[in-house]
Amino acid sequence: MKISVIGTGSFGTSLAMVLNDNGHDVLMYGRNGEVVSEISQRHTNHRFLKNIDLNEGILATNVLKEAAVHAELIVLAVPVKAIRAVSNELDGILSELGKKVILVHVAKGLELGTHMRVSDVIAEEMTSGTMTDICVLSGPSHAEEVALKSPTTVSAACRNPESLQIVQDVFMNRYFRVYRNDDMTGVEIGGALKNIIALAIGVLHGLDFGDNAKAALITRGLQEITRLGTRMGANPLTFLGLTGMGDLIVTATSMHSRNYRCGIMLAEGKSVDEAQEEMGMVVEGVNTTKAAYELSREYGVEMPITEVLYRYLFHGITEEEAFYALMMREKTGETDKLEDLLDQQYNDWTRE
């Protein structure tokens, strides 16, 4: 297929490599002229993937219309905050061209203000009949390891089984395994909310907390993700899979994770802006913490880790106050407020 990857960051570049290995005609699009030129002429992208050589067949452009003309399938690999504007621009160009494409997004977060999932933002902007379907590709997949062809397993979700099969076929190879999933809500919520927990785990690491505390935060964090996700209509089993538990583990335990690294920097005394500037990349967990906290209020779901991190990031409580707030909460049972919700949602899904 002819495939355009919108976004020249680390993950977009690594996915372009996967698609090129699979024999597809890949064109990347980015706004940064220097990065675009480097990809096409030097066949590297040192800003985002150091010491990685790209196949000469991977080319790039800074003209979005060229990427749209090229594509039968588009991979949208831009930060959540750019999704709405890029989707709107793409819709206009595709409408002008009179063509339809399958769109696959790989963003992991929630839109600030609206609290919308990424697929809903895309659907709201691309209203001209230019999309065959919206799909999401998500899971435990550090770009650096994908680029090195380290074995990686992810999930693809779409409401149309035919388009979902195409996406699985397009991406899957001997080192990049793709599973199908029809639960777009669960896949997107799991991918978004795990960044919150990874950010919190990074703070713990920066404060020299031990493995006990980290394990507790990961476990209780997964319950928060499941609680909100199921209330929003997700299949609870999704959160035990690659885009729930799998993505949470890899993001909350690795220095490849920008959210984890950001948390460490915050514990060292850097501000959020300073940490993101030092990394040179967007840290989705910051905005997602705010959006998820507001969503938890909207849905009436208790999310103590998210709430404490929200207060730490945006209202200046100290690490000691955050620790006390979590450890000295009212006494509860481990599965309180979760079992009934899971039973109800699981029954709804199995009936369907």
N, C-alpha and C positions, 0 to 999 in steps of 0.2 A: 504494500500500500504506500501511497504518498502521505506522509505524516509530518505535521508541523508541531514543534514544541515551543509554546509561548512562554518564555522565561529562560534566561541563561545562567541561573543560579546553580548550586551544586546538585540538587536533585533533578532538575530539568536536564542538566548536562548528562548525568549518569543514566537517566532514562533514554536519552537520545542514543547513548552508547548501546544500551540493550536493544533498542529498536533497529539500530544499524546492524548489530550482530545478527539480528533475525532476518536480514535481507531487505528491510524497508528503506524507502527513499526519504531521508530525514532532512528537514530544514528547520533551523532554530530561529527564533525571533527574540531580540533584546533591544532595550533602549540605549544601553551603553555602547557607543561606537567603538571604543577601544576593545571591549570584550568581544564584540561581534567580529571585529577585524582579526583578533587573535585566534578565534575559533576557526575562521575560514582560511586564514593564511598560514598560521603557525601550528594549527591543529592541537591547541592546548587551551586551558582555561585556568590559569594559575591563580587567579583571584579566588576562585571557589573550589577548585580541585587541584591541589598542588601535586606536582610530579606524576601527572596522568597525561598520557598521550591519547589523542582522539584519532579515530579513523579519518582518512582524508575525504571519505564520502560524506561526512557530517559538515554541512555548511550553515552559515548564519546570515541573517539580514536584520537591518533596523527599520525596515519598511513593513508594517503589519499587513498591508494589502498583498505583498508578495507571499507572505506566509499563508494568507487565506486562499490565494489563487492556487498555491501548491497543494493544499491539504484535502484529503478525503477524510482524515481523522485528525482532530486537534487535541493535543495534550496541554492543558492549562496549568502551568507550573509557576505561578506567581504568588506573592503573599496575599493573605486574606484581604488586607486593606485595599489591594489593587484589583480584586476580582470584579467588583461592580463596574468600574470604569472600563476595564479591558473587555468585559463581556458586552457592554453597551457598544463599544467601538467595533468589536468583531461582528456584532449583529448587523450593524449598518453596512459594513463592508460586504459581508456574505449576502445580505439582501440585495445589494447593488449588483453583485456578481450573479445572483440567481442560483445559488448552490446551497446544498444542505450537507452537514457533516455530523459525525458522531463526536461528541466532546467528552473528554476524560479529564477530570480535575484531580489534583493531588494535594491541594491545600488542606491544612489541618488547623482549624480554628473556627471561631464564630464571629460574625460581623458585629462590631461595636454599635450600640444604639438600637439596632433592630433585633439583635440576638439570633439572626437567621443563620441556618446552616448554609454552607457554600453552594450546594446544588440549588437551593431555593433562591439565593441571590442571582445565580446565573439564569434560572428560569424566569425571574422577574425582569431581567434586562434583555434577554434574547427572546423576544416575542414575535419575531417576524417569520417564524416557520423555518429558520435557518438551521435548526438542530434536528437530527434524526432522534437522538437521545442524549441525556446527560448520564455519565457514569462517574464513579469515584474509584480511585486506586489508592489503597492505604494498607499500612501494616508496619512491622518492625523492619525498617529498611534505611539504615544510614547510607547516605549518598556515597561516602568514601568507600564503603565496602562493596556497594553495587558496582562502582567504577572499577574495582579490583576483581570483579567477577567472583566475589565471595558468595557462597550459597545463601540465597535470600528467598523468603516466602511471604507473599502478600495476599490480600483479598481484593477482588474487584466486585463492585456492587452496582446494579442497575435494575430498573423496574421492567425493562424489556429483555426477555431471555435471549433473543436473537442478537441484540447489540452486545449483551454481556458475553456471549460466546465469542463474538468477534474480538472483543477486548482481551479476553483470555488467550485466544489464539495469537493475537498480535504481539503480546508481551512475553508469553511464556517460552522459556528455553531451559537448557540444562543447568543453569545456575540461578535462574530467576523463575520461581514457581508461583503460579497464580491460581488461587481458588475462587470460585464463584460464590456470590452471596446476594440474596435479594433484599436484604435489610439495609437500605441506604441510610436510614436514620441512625441505626446502631453503629454502622461503620464510620459515619461522619462524627457522631458524638464521641465515640471511643477515641478516634484520632485527634479530636480537638482537646478533650478534657485530660488526656494523659499528660499534656504539656504542663498543666497546672501542677500535677503531682511531681513531675520531673523537676520543675522549678523549685518546689518546696524541698525535695530531696537534695538538690544542689546546695540550698541554704544549710541544711543539716550537715552536709559534708564539709562545707566551709567553716562550720562551727565546731568541727571535730567530734560530732556525735557518732556513735558506733553503729554497727550493723543491726543491732536490735531495733533501734529507733527507725532506721531506714526501712527495714522489713515491715514494721508496724505501719509506717506511713504508706508504703506501697499497697499493703493489704487493705487498710481502711480507705485508701484513696480509690481502689478499685470498687469498693462498695458504694462510694459516693457517685462514681461514674455510672454504675449500674442503676442506682436509685433514680438519678435524674434521667438517664437514657430511657429506662422503661416507662417512666411517667410521660415521656415525650412520644411513646409509641414504639420503641425499639424492642426487638427480640432479646430477652435477657441472656440467651445463650451466646449471642454475638460477643458479649463482653468477656466470655471465657475463651475467646478465640484470638486470632492474630491481631485484629484491630482493637482489641480490648486489653487482655492480659499481656499478649505478646508485645504490642507496641509500648505499653506502659513499662514493662521490664527493660526493654532495650533503651528507652529514652531516659529512664530514671537511674541508669547504672553505668553510663558511658560518657567519656569525655568527647565523643563525637557529637553528643547532644548539645545543641546551643542553649536549650532551656536549663539543662543541668549545669552547664558552665556559667550561665547567667546567675543562677542561684548562688554558686560559689563566690562569684564576684560581689554579689550583694552582701553576703556575709562578711566579706573582706572590707566592706565600707564604701564600695562604689555605688553610684546611683544607677537607676535603670538605664537612663540615657547614656551614661558613661560605659556601662557594660555592653550595650548594643553597639555603640560606636567602636569599642575596642574589637568586637567580633566582626564588625562590618556586615552583619546579617540581621534580619528581623527575628526577634524572639517572640513567637506567637503566644507563648504561655502568659505573657503580661496582659495583653488585651483580652485573652480568653478568660483569665481569672475574673476580670471585671464583668464580662458578659455572662459567665456562668454563675457568678454570685447573684447578679440581677435576675437571671433565669430561675435560680433556686427560690428566690422570693416570689416570683411570678407563679411557679408551680407548687409552692408550699413544700419543698423538699429540703430536708436538713442536710447541709454539706459543711460540717465544721472546719475541715482542712481548707476548703476553698474560701470560706468566710475569713478565717484567720489570715490566710495569705493575702486576701484582698485588703484587709486592714493593715497588714505589714507593708504592702506595696503602695497603697494609696492614702493611708491615714497615719502613717508614721509610728505605729506601735513598735516597741522594741522586740528583739528576739526573745528576751526573757518573758515579756508579756504574752507573746505568741505561744511560747512553750507552756506557760501556766494555763492559758486559755484552753489548750487542747487536753492537757493531762488532768486538769481538775474540773472537767465538765461533769454534769450530773451522772450518777451511776446508771448504766443501761446494760441490757443484754447485747451480746455480740450481733445478733441478727434482728434486733428490734427495728421495726419500721421498714424492713426489707422483705420479709417472708411473704406477707399478704400481698404486697405489690407484685412480687415475682410470680406468685401463684396465679394471680389474676391475669397478668400479662401473658404468661406462658400458656394459660388456657385459651386466651384470645388467639394467640398465634397458632396453636395446634388445631383449633377449630377452623381457622382459615385454610 
